[in-house]
């Protein structure tokens, strides 16, 4: 009898143990697996320069800042219309004056409530040297005309009429700042950002990664992913290798060499959209030899831009004919480049006093396609007696050095996030923005300056179009920059990534991203 009881007990224990094991290995495994996929890892080609939106206008900084901050208004890319964000509503009182009603109950990441005083502080700071890199965005604001009516109402007055003002308020660089956080951090604010955005800052290992986490009190609801890690992986192929191996979920800026590789991988997906950028070669017109227009013209004849783009980019983007992207309003798409003519180039160099040739440096950052472009142009320029040395820089050093005017020639791109040509023409061509504020060609033409001011103040219509197109014609004749490429956003992602949408403004919102 005792043996029977012991046998029954053993059987019962085995059954219970099996049930427990089955429970651990069955339904319980799914929630655990789901929990492990609450981190989105994104590969980016260069580190941010500053997480202070007023500290830099580079695309890598803006990519991070888009997740941390909010603006008063946003541009809806589907309709191309301005819609409310932190400003719940707005009205135009007269040609110079705008009133904004702010959304109530919005919190900053430090727990402070967003109020009109923060808006006032943001604009006032942008007009000071602290906001020098975004000076062209706020140059038309009358700092004395910013009036706080109450905690949730603010009036902003302009110096001159500017119909594009509301669009400017959607620019990432005019994201709203918390006065207390900025003043508390002082000069270190760019490494300790505090916004109202969907993700809040956790840590930044320079040159390695930036970590963000979901802001549970975000006014627009919780993001679908809890944590975001942006890994800095400069080499394009390494970004794709990490994507294939599962080291990252999204790889920004898939290089031309890797497009087919991503397309053919059944575990990956590719996003492509023509963006609002132009890649160009800039000439430092503030010093010899490029202070002579004949030298700039000679280089434009010596370089076969179509061949450069086709060889270096191989089907990504298209050759540019002007400095304003063709899909932007008022772009002059009738403009043409100089025909490739080495003989004409040699003649112009001779007239400029360089018959025996030139020795120069061309600077670029470490993006492969730009290095390829530099090498192709190096060979073309050699044919007309110009010896070129290529110097490659890490992005932060490159941005700083070109801002100081230490270069002769440089390769760079400019992306416009809102449909307004002023957002490239003012920073790159207005003489008040020489150097770090955008005009790294150190170009100055009083007629262009006057036309920029005139066009900015005009209402939409034929006269405004004519003014903007006249600017484009003048700068293509003066050639402080040689336009090369109208860009394309090419982004790879794991197949299980859902809700991602590539932006033609080249700054991508991660708020709606989730895992399947």
Number of C-alpha atoms within 10 A of each C-alpha: 6 7 8 9 10 11 12 12 12 12 12 12 12 12 12 12 12 12 12 12 11 12 12 11 11 10 10 11 11 10 9 10 10 11 10 8 14 15 18 20 20 24 28 23 21 22 25 24 22 23 26 26 28 24 20 23 21 21 21 20 22 25 20 25 27 25 25 26 27 23 24 25 23 23 21 13 14 6 8 11 12 17 18 19 18 23 21 15 16 19 11 13 11 10 14 19 18 18 21 21 21 23 19 15 13 19 19 24 24 14 11 16 16 24 23 23 19 18 29 21 17 20 21 18 17 26 22 10 12 15 24 19 24 24 21 23 22 20 14 20 22 18 19 11 14 22 17 18 14 11 15 18 20 22 21 21 21 20 15 17 19 20 16 19 18 18 18 26 21 23 23 24 27 24 26 27 27 24 18 13 18 19 11 11 14 10 11 14 17 18 16 19 24 29 27 29 27 26 31 26 24 15 14 18 11 12 15 13 19 20 18 22 20 22 23 15 18 19 18 12 11 16 19 15 19 18 19 22 19 22 23 20 22 20 16 23 17 15 27 28 15 17 23 20 9 12 15 22 22 28 28 22 20 26 22 18 15 16 19 11 14 22 14 11 13 9 13 19 17 20 16 17 18 20 24 24 28 27 23 22 25 28 28 25 25 18 15 11 20 21 17 15 17 21 25 26 22 24 29 25 23 25 26 20 25 17 16 21 25 16 14 20 22 16 13 21 21 18 22 26 24 26 28 30 28 19 15 16 14 23 19 22 15 10 15 12 19 18 14 17 16 21 13 18 25 25 15 21 25 16 12 15 12 16 14 11 14 15 10 14 15 22 25 25 21 19 19 19 19 23 20 16 22 25 18 19 21 19 14 20 23 15 16 25 18 21 16 20 14 15 15 16 14 15 21 16 12 20 19 14 17 24 20 13 19 14 20 20 22 23 21 20 18 23 23 23 24 26 21 18 23 23 20 22 22 23 24 25 26 26 19 19 22 21 22 21 21 27 26 31 30 26 25 18 13 10 11 22 17 12 17 21 16 16 22 23 18 17 14 14 9 10 12 18 17 14 18 25 21 16 21 23 17 13 20 21 14 18 24 28 28 26 25 27 27 28 25 21 23 22 22 25 23 21 16 13 16 13 14 16 15 19 19 22 19 25 22 17 17 22 20 13 16 19 17 10
